[in-house]
Each structure stands twice: as structure tokens, then as C-alpha cells.
Amino acid sequence: MRSLNELEEIRKKVLDKVALRKAAGGVRVVVGMATCGIAAGAQPVMNTFIEEISKRGIANTSVTMTGCIGACRLEPIVEIFQADGKRTTYVKMTPEKARQVVAGHLVNGRIVSEYTVGAED
């Protein structure tokens, strides 16, 4: 960091990321971040959701974390809650799958069924 302008740019980027993590109206992306989720790779998955949503300028969507969802063998688990209360559960997520879910589900409104809990069972 060499100037106050650079510091302000860093501050703005961090605040933008924090805004995506606050619960707001609209769609909620919830990533299971208990010990089992973290061990299975939930942190890079959550970071990918934040980056992709920010990069695409998707409005009314927040990314948050939760504790244990209760299905350790399916971690990392991501649940997407629509504004109307409908929930879709994605399992065994990776950063690449997260990018596909953002494009398919959040941008185009199409559930990526091959990554859902129903497809896994």
C-alpha cells in the first residue's frame, strides 16, 4: 500500500464482500461451514459464490454460512433459499460446481439438478 487512495480501494472491496455476506431480502446462499464442511472444502466454495455473485452483479442475493447441516458424507453442502421460501440443496460442491450453480440457478433460474441432494441419493 502506497497511498490513501489504495487504502480506500482495499476498503471498498472488503465492504463489497461483507455486503454480500449480510442476510438481506431476496435469495440466500447458505454454505455449511462446520468442521466437516471446512475439511471437505467449503471455504473455497463459499469464496467462489461470493466472487461470482459480485462479478456478475447479481442483486438481492446474500451469501452466508451456517453450522452443521447434518449430512457429513455430502459436504460441502450449499442451500439456496428463494425469496418465496423454496429451498434447493446442493451437495459435494466444488468451486467449479459453484460457478455452474451461479450461472444456472442464480442467473438463469434453472436448478442444476445433477448436483442436488436428490441426484446424490
N, C-alpha and C positions, 0 to 999 in steps of 0.2 A: 504494500500500500504506500503510495507516494503523495497522495493529496486528499483533501476533504471530499473532493468530487468522487474519487474512487471509493472512499468510505461510504458515501451516500449511495452509490450504485450497489455496493455489497448489502447495505441496509435494505434497500428496495427489493432486491432479490430474495432476501431472507423473509421479509414481510409478505411477499407474494406467496412463498411456500407455506408460511404459517397460516395465511388466509385460506388456503386450500385444505388445511387440516382442521379448521374450525367447523363444528357442526352448524349447518345452515339449512334453510329450507331447500327443497328440491331433492336431488339424488344424493344418496350417501354410499360411498365405497368404504367398507369396513374390512380391515385386514387383521386376521388373528395373529397377535404378537405375544402369545405366551411362550414359554421356554421351548416347547415343541415346535411351534411355528417359526421362531427365530432360528432354531437349529436346522430346520428344513429349508430356510432361505426366504423367510417372509420380509426381511428388511429390504433386499433389492427389489422385491415385488412391489412393496409399498412405494419405494422411491420411483420406480418406473411409472406407477399410476400417477403420482404427483407430477412428474416431469411431462408425461404425455398429455394429461389434462391441461396443464399450464401451457404447453407448447401449442396445443390445438385451440386454446381459448374457450374451453367448454365452460359455460356459465351454469350457475345453480347446482354445482356438484362439489361435495366435500369429500376428503379422504381422511378417515380416522382409523384408530386402532382399537382393538379390544383384547381381552384376555383369552383364556381357553374357550374354544368353541365346542370341544368335546369329541373330536374325531381325529386323534393324533396321526393315524395312518394316512389321512388325506391332506395333511398340511403340505405347503401353505394353503390356507383357506381364505377366500375373499367372498364377502357377501355384498351384493348390490341391492340397496333398498330404493325403490322408485318412490316418487312423491305420493303416489296413491297407496303405498304400503306393501306392494308386491315385492317379494324377495327372490333373488336368484343367488344360488350358492355355487361358486366355482372352487374346484379342488385341484391339488397338486400343481399349483400355479408356479410359473417361472416368469422372469421379466419378458421374454418373448410372448408368452401366452397373455400376459398383462397388456402388452401393446395390441394384440389381436382383440382382446375384450374391449379395450377403449375404442378401437376403430369400429368393431361390430356392434357392441351393445350400447355404449355411451354415445357414439356419433350417429350410427345408423339405426338404432333401436332394435337390433336383431340379437337375440340371445345366442351366444356361442355355445350351443348345446353339447358339443363334444368335450367341453371342459367342466360341465356341471356335475353335481353330485349324482344326479340321476344316471348319467352316462357311465360313471365310475362303478356304480353298484350293478 
